[in-house]
Amino acid sequence: MASGFVSEVELEESRAKRQEEWDKVRKAEDPTEAPEEPYDPRSLFERLEEQRQKKQMDWEEEHKFKNQFRGLDDDEVEFLDRIDDIRTEAERQRIVEERKELEEYQRQQ
């Protein structure tokens, strides 16, 4: 099992590799040496906690609309049922009238 420590040789190899990559993408106005990776002095726990909180906030943002909707109460259901009944009755009457007009037209011919 490898230890968590990095030798000076490994550091130099990674710097050389980063410098090669930097030379490939470097523009004329950029510095010749690759910039060092930013050092984060926080503990691993603090960094992981920050990531967890960010994930939690993203999840809450994504699901916040889900909690804004509520079910219909009895009065609302009754009202919508009445509206549906009225529309159904109007459609039934329209069909009956069309049939009457069609029969009357066929008798005239």
C-alpha angles and dihedrals in degrees: 000000000000120000121236092246124101122213124228090248092056090048091052091048092051091047090050091049092048089048091052091051090046092052090054095054101028118121124214093258094049121094117266094236121068113251115250119252110261114261117230110202094193121108121256090252092056093049093047091046090053091051091048092051091048091051091048092050091049090050092049091048090051094049101036094101091052091067095048095073122082133187124265118266123226095266092053092047091049091049093050090048090053091049090050091049091050092050092047092050091048090051091048091051091049091053091048091050092049091052091049092050091047092050091047091050092049091050091053092056 
